[in-house]
Amino acid sequence: MRNSLIRSSIRIGIICLLPGLLMLGILAHPLHAQEHSRWFAATGHTVDNTYGFLSYWRDHGGEYLLGLPVTEVLDEDGITVQYFERARLEYHPELEGGTILRGRIGADYARALWRTFQPAPVRPIDEEHERLFTATAYTLSEPFLSFWEAYDGLVSFGYPISTPLWEYIGHQLLLVQYFERGRLEYDPSAGTTPDAVRISPLGHDLALLRGYDTATVTTVAEPVLVVDTPTPTLTPTPLPTPVPTIPPVVPAAPARQPVVVAPAPAAAPGKGGGHKSIVVNISQQWLYAYEGNTLVFDAPVTTGKDGFNTPPGNFAIYAKVPLQTMSGNLGGESYRVPNVPHAMYIYGDVAMHGTYWHNAFGSGWRLSHGCINLPLWAAAWVYDWAPVGTPVQVRY
């Protein structure tokens, strides 16, 4: 009798629980389905789990370490990839134990800009504050060591491939170090705050260099369920205190020979532009901006290479375009460069404009097809300062 009562109670309990279990099953499936695809309004691109990129993105730092997607999924030399602001994810089904890898965007970016790095100096290693990587012979120390170690350095960034060096990032001169899978930046003005070290957006820059379409996608083929579930929050690691002193002497970037500042030119006949004027000295690979006879701005440039030499003469800015794709065929050489910022045309197709695909400004290397290449920060300044009609003198 007692056993019969127990069996009856169990049956009643199962019957009571069954609707709840069914409801949980019904609810669980849509929630799981929603996580298959995520669209980001900030960039207009989608990450999904067709190749597992979304799950990897969620589990490996998301927006903080990888950034938002800046392209859709691409086929790159037979490998399925997707570019993010600070990374490139690659699908490798042939690998055992994990099919998604981070691309070597630090090495690829440096190669795309013809960047070469000095060999690591041979010197005793301070084992308490430095790490030596025999694979590349470079060392890692503060202010980058703690950040690298905090975020699974070998997986996230790979081995260092340069010594720390000073580079212009936008208009700021920052200490940077290149790694196989990225670049770290240090802003001395930020002291020991968590924002002092950050990850460069080389994924975005490399995608532009390779001509991929990073424009916002306003429509999608299928309805995409936007997931509000937050990604795991990563807190930037504060730098150790005190941070080892960075050498106070910051090398000029880029290096150039001593020059004599060019005198302000006379206004080009028949051109407007008030008292503002620009001189581009091809021999010095430098630009000077004047208000009257007062030098108000100067910056390094790169002009046309042999066979595509930038023409000397007295010109004036006749058109300004904030962003455009430049393409053509000159002398049998085809080119297509998307998203060229701050173009200021002075003669035919010759323009002064911002340049993100090399960093040879002022070095003496002439790399363009006739245009006057400026660093991004310098082109933005000149574009805002110089109206249409501003005289431009190009000379040796």
RAJOPE-V525435 format. One record per residue. N is the residue number from 1. RES is the residue in one small letter. SS is DSSP state (@ for helix, = for strand, . for the rest). D_FIRST is the distance of its C-alpha to the first C-alpha in Angstrom with 2 decimals. Layout:
# RAJOPE-V525435
N&RES&SS&D_FIRST + N&RES&SS&D_FIRST
This chain:
# RAJOPE-V525435
1&m&.&0.00 + 2&r&@&3.77 + 3&n&@&5.48 + 4&s&@&5.07 + 5&l&@&6.34 + 6&i&@&8.77 + 7&r&@&10.02 + 8&s&@&10.69 + 9&s&@&12.50 + 10&i&@&14.48 + 11&r&@&15.58 + 12&i&@&16.69 + 13&g&@&18.53 + 14&i&@&20.28 + 15&i&@&21.36 + 16&c&@&22.76 + 17&l&@&24.53 + 18&l&@&25.98 + 19&p&@&28.83 + 20&g&@&29.90 + 21&l&@&29.99 + 22&l&@&31.93 + 23&m&@&34.31 + 24&l&@&34.96 + 25&g&@&35.73 + 26&i&@&38.09 + 27&l&@&39.85 + 28&a&@&40.15 + 29&h&@&42.14 + 30&p&@&45.00 + 31&l&@&45.39 + 32&h&@&45.78 + 33&a&@&48.19 + 34&q&@&50.34 + 35&e&.&51.08 + 36&h&.&52.67 + 37&s&=&55.98 + 38&r&=&57.83 + 39&w&=&61.16 + 40&f&=&63.46 + 41&a&.&65.71 + 42&a&.&68.10 + 43&t&.&69.21 + 44&g&.&67.98 + 45&h&=&66.34 + 46&t&=&62.82 + 47&v&=&60.73 + 48&d&=&57.85 + 49&n&.&55.63 + 50&t&.&57.23 + 51&y&.&58.51 + 52&g&.&56.34 + 53&f&@&59.09 + 54&l&@&57.00 + 55&s&@&54.28 + 56&y&@&57.03 + 57&w&@&58.86 + 58&r&@&55.80 + 59&d&@&55.02 + 60&h&.&58.62 + 61&g&.&60.15 + 62&g&@&60.37 + 63&e&@&63.20 + 64&y&@&64.38 + 65&l&@&65.02 + 66&l&.&65.35 + 67&g&.&66.43 + 68&l&.&65.90 + 69&p&=&66.53 + 70&v&.&70.17 + 71&t&.&70.02 + 72&e&.&67.61 + 73&v&.&66.51 + 74&l&=&69.65 + 75&d&=&70.73 + 76&e&=&73.09 + 77&d&.&74.74 + 78&g&.&71.72 + 79&i&=&69.21 + 80&t&=&66.82 + 81&v&=&67.46 + 82&q&=&67.09 + 83&y&=&69.34 + 84&f&=&68.21 + 85&e&.&70.47 + 86&r&.&70.24 + 87&a&=&68.92 + 88&r&=&68.64 + 89&l&=&65.36 + 90&e&=&65.66 + 91&y&=&63.18 + 92&h&.&63.49 + 93&p&.&61.00 + 94&e&.&62.79 + 95&l&.&61.75 + 96&e&.&58.71 + 97&g&.&56.39 + 98&g&.&57.55 + 99&t&.&59.53 + 100&i&=&60.94 + 101&l&=&63.97 + 102&r&=&66.30 + 103&g&.&69.80 + 104&r&.&72.87 + 105&i&@&74.31 + 106&g&@&76.33 + 107&a&@&78.23 + 108&d&@&78.49 + 109&y&@&79.81 + 110&a&@&82.42 + 111&r&@&83.52 + 112&a&@&83.85 + 113&l&.&86.22 + 114&w&.&88.16 + 115&r&.&87.03 + 116&t&.&87.73 + 117&f&.&86.87 + 118&q&.&88.95 + 119&p&.&87.65 + 120&a&.&85.88 + 121&p&.&88.48 + 122&v&.&88.57 + 123&r&.&88.03 + 124&p&.&85.95 + 125&i&.&82.35 + 126&d&.&80.96 + 127&e&.&77.62 + 128&e&.&76.21 + 129&h&.&76.77 + 130&e&=&77.16 + 131&r&=&75.35 + 132&l&=&77.36 + 133&f&=&76.03 + 134&t&.&77.79 + 135&a&.&76.70 + 136&t&.&79.13 + 137&a&.&81.11 + 138&y&=&80.52 + 139&t&=&79.14 + 140&l&=&76.77 + 141&s&=&77.20 + 142&e&.&76.79 + 143&p&.&76.60 + 144&f&.&74.61 + 145&l&@&72.85 + 146&s&@&70.11 + 147&f&@&69.32 + 148&w&@&69.23 + 149&e&@&66.90 + 150&a&@&64.57 + 151&y&.&63.84 + 152&d&.&63.32 + 153&g&@&67.01 + 154&l&@&67.22 + 155&v&@&64.66 + 156&s&@&65.94 + 157&f&.&69.68 + 158&g&.&70.55 + 159&y&.&73.54 + 160&p&=&76.54 + 161&i&.&79.46 + 162&s&.&82.04 + 163&t&.&83.21 + 164&p&.&82.75 + 165&l&=&85.49 + 166&w&=&86.66 + 167&e&=&86.35 + 168&y&=&86.81 + 169&i&=&83.47 + 170&g&.&84.59 + 171&h&.&87.20 + 172&q&=&85.72 + 173&l&=&86.80 + 174&l&=&83.60 + 175&l&=&82.76 + 176&v&=&80.70 + 177&q&=&79.39 + 178&y&=&78.49 + 179&f&=&75.47 + 180&e&.&74.44 + 181&r&.&71.89 + 182&g&=&73.48 + 183&r&=&75.81 + 184&l&=&75.23 + 185&e&=&77.52 + 186&y&=&78.43 + 187&d&.&80.06 + 188&p&@&82.02 + 189&s&@&82.34 + 190&a&@&78.55 + 191&g&.&78.72 + 192&t&.&75.39 + 193&t&.&73.20 + 194&p&@&70.31 + 195&d&@&72.42 + 196&a&@&75.27 + 197&v&=&73.92 + 198&r&=&72.71 + 199&i&=&72.19 + 200&s&.&74.96 + 201&p&.&74.13 + 202&l&@&75.50 + 203&g&@&72.95 + 204&h&@&74.46 + 205&d&@&78.03 + 206&l&@&77.59 + 207&a&@&76.10 + 208&l&@&79.25 + 209&l&@&81.49 + 210&r&.&79.96 + 211&g&.&80.50 + 212&y&.&76.88 + 213&d&.&76.12 + 214&t&.&74.48 + 215&a&.&75.01 + 216&t&.&72.16 + 217&v&.&70.11 + 218&t&.&69.81 + 219&t&.&67.86 + 220&v&.&65.07 + 221&a&.&64.20 + 222&e&.&60.54 + 223&p&.&58.80 + 224&v&.&57.98 + 225&l&.&55.10 + 226&v&.&56.38 + 227&v&.&53.88 + 228&d&.&54.00 + 229&t&.&51.90 + 230&p&.&54.37 + 231&t&.&55.37 + 232&p&.&54.89 + 233&t&.&57.65 + 234&l&.&60.06 + 235&t&.&62.20 + 236&p&.&65.70 + 237&t&.&66.40 + 238&p&.&69.16 + 239&l&.&72.07 + 240&p&.&72.54 + 241&t&.&75.03 + 242&p&.&77.83 + 243&v&.&78.33 + 244&p&.&81.01 + 245&t&.&84.27 + 246&i&.&85.16 + 247&p&.&88.83 + 248&p&.&90.75 + 249&v&.&93.09 + 250&v&.&91.53 + 251&p&.&93.35 + 252&a&.&94.67 + 253&a&.&92.67 + 254&p&.&94.08 + 255&a&.&97.11 + 256&r&.&100.49 + 257&q&.&104.14 + 258&p&.&106.13 + 259&v&.&107.38 + 260&v&.&109.93 + 261&v&.&108.47 + 262&a&.&109.89 + 263&p&.&112.06 + 264&a&.&110.93 + 265&p&.&112.33 + 266&a&.&114.40 + 267&a&.&112.55 + 268&a&.&112.60 + 269&p&.&115.21 + 270&g&.&113.94 + 271&k&.&110.38 + 272&g&.&108.53 + 273&g&.&105.96 + 274&g&.&107.82 + 275&h&.&108.56 + 276&k&=&105.53 + 277&s&=&106.19 + 278&i&=&104.60 + 279&v&=&106.15 + 280&v&=&104.43 + 281&n&=&106.24 + 282&i&.&105.49 + 283&s&.&107.16 + 284&q&.&105.07 + 285&q&.&101.91 + 286&w&=&101.55 + 287&l&=&101.42 + 288&y&=&103.17 + 289&a&=&102.71 + 290&y&=&105.45 + 291&e&=&106.09 + 292&g&.&109.85 + 293&n&.&110.99 + 294&t&=&107.92 + 295&l&=&105.34 + 296&v&=&101.94 + 297&f&=&99.63 + 298&d&=&99.76 + 299&a&=&97.29 + 300&p&=&97.29 + 301&v&=&97.34 + 302&t&=&97.32 + 303&t&.&99.81 + 304&g&=&100.54 + 305&k&.&100.75 + 306&d&.&103.82 + 307&g&.&104.31 + 308&f&.&102.38 + 309&n&.&104.39 + 310&t&.&103.94 + 311&p&.&107.22 + 312&p&.&109.41 + 313&g&=&111.06 + 314&n&=&110.86 + 315&f&=&107.93 + 316&a&=&105.74 + 317&i&.&102.07 + 318&y&.&102.07 + 319&a&=&98.31 + 320&k&=&95.04 + 321&v&=&91.58 + 322&p&=&88.55 + 323&l&=&86.39 + 324&q&=&87.11 + 325&t&=&86.74 + 326&m&=&89.98 + 327&s&=&90.71 + 328&g&=&93.71 + 329&n&=&95.81 + 330&l&=&98.75 + 331&g&.&100.98 + 332&g&.&98.40 + 333&e&=&95.64 + 334&s&=&92.72 + 335&y&=&90.58 + 336&r&=&87.75 + 337&v&=&86.54 + 338&p&=&83.90 + 339&n&=&83.52 + 340&v&=&86.94 + 341&p&=&87.29 + 342&h&=&90.31 + 343&a&=&92.91 + 344&m&=&96.46 + 345&y&=&98.88 + 346&i&=&102.49 + 347&y&=&104.12 + 348&g&.&102.79 + 349&d&.&99.44 + 350&v&=&100.12 + 351&a&=&97.85 + 352&m&=&96.81 + 353&h&=&93.01 + 354&g&=&89.98 + 355&t&.&88.89 + 356&y&.&85.46 + 357&w&.&85.96 + 358&h&.&88.27 + 359&n&.&89.37 + 360&a&.&92.95 + 361&f&.&94.67 + 362&g&.&98.00 + 363&s&.&97.74 + 364&g&.&100.58 + 365&w&.&98.33 + 366&r&.&99.07 + 367&l&.&96.08 + 368&s&=&96.22 + 369&h&.&97.68 + 370&g&.&100.18 + 371&c&.&98.04 + 372&i&=&98.04 + 373&n&=&94.62 + 374&l&=&93.50 + 375&p&.&90.50 + 376&l&@&87.86 + 377&w&@&88.53 + 378&a&@&92.30 + 379&a&@&92.12 + 380&a&@&89.99 + 381&w&@&92.60 + 382&v&@&95.57 + 383&y&@&93.86 + 384&d&@&93.27 + 385&w&@&96.74 + 386&a&.&99.02 + 387&p&.&99.57 + 388&v&.&100.81 + 389&g&.&104.52 + 390&t&.&104.34 + 391&p&=&107.08 + 392&v&=&105.92 + 393&q&=&108.46 + 394&v&=&107.45 + 395&r&=&109.86 + 396&y&.&110.46
